[in-house]
Amino acid sequence: MASFTTTAAQFGLPASTLTDNGAIYTIHHLSSHIIDPDKNYWRNQNKNPGRWPGNL
């Protein structure tokens, strides 16, 4: 905060500021999609998915 006030005193207050915490204070969901458990999301529908690491 000290660096902001020092810079504002030297150059003036900014016309606007960009913050990244809008989703926290406005309580908007970042994602609105719903995952359907009955839908197959594999791109190639003709081929079964391969073996995943950890699923030996």
N, C-alpha and C positions, 0 to 999 in steps of 0.2 A: 504494500500500500504506500509505503514511503516513496518508492521509485515513481509511482503513478502521480502522486501529489507534487513531487519535484519536477517531473516532466510537464505536468499541467501548468505549474507556475512559470515554467520557462517558455512553453510553446502555446499555452492556452488549452482549454478543455476540448476534447474531441466532439465532433458533431454527432457521432453515434459510436456505440461499442458493440462488438460481436462477442456473445457468450455462448457457451456450449451446454449449459445446464437448463435449458428451456423445458426439456421433457421431464425433469425432476419437479419443477415448480408448477407446471401446467397439467401434469398427470395425464399426458397424451400417450397413447400406445405407439411405440415405434414401428410395430408391425401389426397389420390387420388381417393377415392371411390365416386360415384355419387348416390344419393338417387333417386330412381325411384318412382314418386308419384303414378303410376299405379300398382306397385307391392305390394302384401300383405306380410308384413314382420313378421306376427305372426307365431310362430313355430308350433302350433297346428292349422292346417287349418280347422279342423272339428268343432272347438269350437269358438264361438264369444268371443272377449275380454271382460273381466269383467269390473265392474264399477271402475273408477279411483277416487282417492281422489280429491275433488274439483269439480267433474262433477256429482253433485247429481241430 
